[in-house]
Amino acid sequence: MRPRVSTLTRPAMAAALVAACLAGTAGCAKSASKAAAAGPTSTGTAAQQVVATSASGPGCTYQTYGGGVPKLNLTDPSTVIGFSQSESTSNPFRSTETDSITNQAKSLGIKLIQRNANADVNAQNSQIEDMIAQGAKILIVAPENSDGLGPALAEAKAKKIPVLTIDRTATGTACGDFIAFIGSNFYGQAQIAADDLATATNSQAKVAILSGTPGNDVTTDRTNGFQDELKAKYPNMAVVSSQTGKFDQTDGQSVMAQMLQANPGINAVYAENDEMALGAIQAITAAGKTPGKDIKIVSIDGTQQCVQDVASGSIYADVETNPRFGPLAFQSLQAFYGGSGVSSKVIIKDSHFTQDNAKQALANGQVY
């Protein structure tokens, strides 16, 4: 007897795999990794987000969220979804993330309204409340500050409006205050960055850390993951200075210049995002030193400019944070209302750009 051949198309199989991972089905991480290794997804791009792991346990559905919320048809013209972006789209990550959400909503025929808080958590609270007043029945939120969205989340909960958080966490309870978190393993990213910097410096380094904006899980995890990895494995790598560059290129440049003046022996830089890495390159060059030679740099994000700098040698390595949340966010909402549910924490698979693969990644359109 011949083995049974699946009649599912590649897009259908991909959707089935995503649904299984979103619901926390056992074994999805292994299958997702294989899917990622197999190449481009059904969207025709190798850059598509892929689920790496998800928390086990029952998925969150509209029946279980906060004691139950109304069931909605996402494509019904009366269903309005609000998207709250935390920071300026002058940042390539935020621009790509916003475009991904916007384009996916358009392709599905979903009515979307959106606001940008421009790094002001108070403005983000007000904007979310405004979208609720304008009829938003579901919210996708990229939090500016993990602890700062209490007022907006409380109002959404009181009005039985589900909230899906992406790329940063919010303080509260999954399936109570928000549906779930979808994003990267920030602690793991930092461990990879530490290992990269150790390789670049032969594990002998005076390290400067350009940390992100205080008060969110990304900064906390990327700082702790890096420092913990150094303590555990690299006794001859010392952090001689650590200051916030607020995830901003101009601030990163200013802070890096100050750190070089105070600690001229710095020979390694860990930037917690690419914007600060670009600022660090400017400061290092202005100080008469050569990025990539005199001072090794490792960063996190995977933006086009920084991956180009990896290819040219100015940056040693760059750990991706994939901002293309649109397809996965709306698949999650479909699973939320469709009955299969959404895991409380969905971790995506990120790439790792080195001098061995940076040129190919650029040629393949994997960067943003």
N, C-alpha and C positions, 0 to 999 in steps of 0.2 A: 504493500500500500504506500502510495506516495505521501510524503508529509504534507499536511495542510498548509496552503499558502495564504497568507493574510491578504484580505481584499482592501485593507486600509491604504489610502494614499499616504505619501510621505508627510504632507501637511497634517492629515488626520492623526497619524501616529505621533507626530510631534505634539499636537494638541492634547492627545491622550496622556503622553508622558508628562507634560506640564501639569495637567489636572491631577495626576497621581502625586507629583512632587508637592504641589500646592496643598494637597490634603494631608501630606505627611506620610504617604504610603512607604512602607519599608522597601529599601532597595532602589529608590528613585535616584539617589545621589550617584550611585554607580552607573546606572543607565544614562543619567544626564551627562556624566563625564564622557561616556562613550559617544553620545550624540554630539557633544562639543568637539571631540576629537575627529568625528566623521566629516567635519567641514561645515559649509554654509547650511543654515536652517531653511525652513520653508519660505522665509521672506527673501531668500536669495542673497543674503549678506552674512559674512563670517563674523560680523560684529554683534549679532543678535544676543541678547541676554539668555543665559541658560541657567536653570536652577542647579546648584551644587548640593545643597542640603536643606532640609526643612525639619522643624521640630516635630517630634512624634506626638501622638495623641489625637483626639477628635478635632476636626477642622471647624472653624468658626463659620456659622451660617446665619442667615437673617433670622431664623427661629431662635437661635441661642444668643445672638448679640444683644447684650444689655437687657436680657429678659425678653427679647423679641422686638423686631422692627417690621414695618410693612414690606411686603414683597414688591419689587419694582422690575419693570421691563426696561433695560438700559437703553434700548433704541426707541422707546415710546417718545414722541415729541414733547410730552409733558414732563419727562424725566430730565432734570438739569443736574449735571455734575460740575462741582466746583473744584478747581485746581489751584492750590496755594503754593507758589514758588517762593523760596526763602531769600534768594540773593540775585543780584544783577545778572542779566544774560550776557554781559560783557565777558563773564567767565565762561570759557568753552564748555565746561561741565554743565553749567546751568542752562546755557543756550541749547545744547544737545538734548538735555533732559526735557526742557520745555517743548522743543520741536517734536520729540518723540511722543509725549503725551498728546499734544495738539494734533499731530498727524494721525495717530492711531484713533483718536476720537472721531476725526473727520472720516476716516476710512470705514468706521463702523456705523456712521450715521448717528453719532451720539452728540447731544447738545452740551457744549462745554463753555463755562465761563471761568476766567482765571484772573489772578492778581499776583503781583510781585512785591514782596515786603522790603526788598533792597537792604537786607541784613538788619532789619529793625523788628525785634520780636513783638514789641507793642503794636506796631503797624500790622504785623501778621495776624495777631488776635483780632484787631479791628476789621481787617479785610475778610477774614473767615466769617466773622459775625455779619458783615455786609453781604457776603455771598449767600448766607443762610436767609437773610432778609429778602434777597432777590430770588429766592425759590430753589436754591440748591438742595437736592434731596440725598446726595452722596458727596463726600469730600475726599479728594486725594491731596495729601499734605506732605510737602518736603519741609520738615521743621527747621527753623532757624536755630532754636535753642531747645534742647531736650526737656528742660524743666519749665519753660516759659509759656507753654500753650494751655495752661490750666483753664483760663476763662473761656477760650474758644471751644475747647473740648467739652467743658461742662455744658455750654449752651447747646452744642450739637447733640450731646447725650440726652439732654432734657427734651429736645425736640425729635428724638429718635432718628437722628441723621448719622449713618455710619461713616467712620473716618478710616481711610487706609493710609498708613504712613510709609513713605519711601525715602531711602538714602540716609536718613537719620532717625533715631528713635524718639519717641515722646514719653514722658513720664506718665504712667498709668497702667492699666491692666488690659492685656490682649483679650479681645472679644467682649470687653466691657466698656473701656474708654476709647479704644480703637480696634479695628478688625485685626490687624497684623502689622508687622514690620517686614519690608522687602528691601534688601540692600546687601552690602558687602561684609565680609569678615574683616573688620578694620584692625583687630588685634593681630590676626594672621598676616595681613598685609605688612604690618610693621615688623613682624618677625622676618619676613622675606627681605625687607629693606635692610634690616640689621645684618643678615647673612651676606647680602650683596656688598654692603659697605666693608664688611670684614674681608671678603675676597679682594675687593679693590685696594685695600690698604695692607694686605698681608697680616690682618688682625692687630696692627699697631697703629693706633690713631688717637688724635685729640679731636673730639667730635663736637660740632655745633648742631643743635636741634632748632629748626624753625617750626614751632608748633602752631596748630590752628587756633581758631577762635575758642576761648574758654567757654565751658558750660554746655557742651554737647558731647555725645558719645563718640563721635568720630575722633575728636581731639584727644579725649581721654584714652581711648583704646589704642590709637596710633602712637601715643606717647608711652603708655605702659608696655605695650607689646614690644616696642623697640628697646626700651631700657631693660625689661626683663630678659630679653634675648641676649643683650650684652652681658648682663650679670651672670647668666647661666653658662655662657659659652666663650666669652671673649674678655679675659681679665686684663688684657693690655689695650683695651679700647676704653677711653675715659670720656665722659660727657663733660666738657669744660664750660659750656654755656648752653642755656636753653631759654629761649624767649618766644613769645607769640608774634607771629607775623600776620595773624588774623586771616589766613588763607588769601592774602592779597599781595599782588606783585610789588606795589609801591612800598607797602609796609615791610615786606620781605627784604627788599633792597636796603631800606633804612636800618632795619634791625641787623642784617648781616654786616653792614658797614660798621656798626657799633661793636659787634662781637669781634670782628677782625682787629679793630683798634685795641680792644681790651685783651684779646688773646691772639697775638700774631702767629702763634704756633699751630693754630687750627689747620688740620690737613684733611678733614672730612666733614661733610655737611649732610644731614638728613632733613629733607624738606617734607612736611606732611601733606603738601599738595604741590602741583606743578606751577601754579602762579607764584608761589614763594620761591620755588627753585629758579624760575626765570629772574626774579629779583636778586637772588643770591648770585647768579652768574654775572649780573651787572655790577654788583658790589665787589665781587672778587676781581673782575677785570679792572674796575676803577682803582683797586688797591695794588695794581701792577702784577697780579698773579694770573696764572692760566687755569681756568676751570677744566677739570678732567686730567690735569697733569699735576699742578701744585696742590690742588684741593679736589678730592673726589666727591662727587655729588650723587646721591640716590634720592629719588622722589616717588610720589604716589599720585596717580591720576591716569596717565596715558594719553595726554593731549598731543595733537599733531606736532606742535613746536618742540615739545620735550622729547618725543620719540625721535624726531629728527636730530635733536641734540645727542640722544643716545647713539644714533647711527654715526654721527660725526665724532663722538668721543667726549664731548663737553660734559655730558651726564653719563654716569656709569651704567645705571639701570633705572627702570621706571615700572612700578607695579600699577596695573590698571585698576581703575574704579569705573565700571561700565555704567554710563548714565542713561542708557536707552530703555527706560522703564515703561514706555507706552504699552507694548504688547502684553508684558507680564502683569502690569497693573490692571488692565481691563480684563485679562483672563482671570485674574484673582476675583474681580468683582462679579464676573459671570459665574465663577465657582461658588462665590458667597451666596448668590441668589438662586443658583441652580441645584443646590443640595449637597454637592460633594464637599464643599467647605474649603477654608483656607487655613493652613498651618499658622501658628502664632508668630513664627519667625522663618522667613524664606531667605536663604543666603544664596546669592548668585555666584557663578564661576567667573573669576576675573583672569585676564591674561597677565603675562609677565614679560616685559620688553627688555631685551639685552642686546648687546652688539651682535650676537649671533642671529637674531631674528627681527631686529628693528626695521631694516630696509624692506624685508618681505612683508611685514605688517603694514608698512606705509603703502606699499604697492598694492596690497590686497584690500585697502580701505578699512582696516580694522581699527584705526585710530579716529579721533574726533577733534 
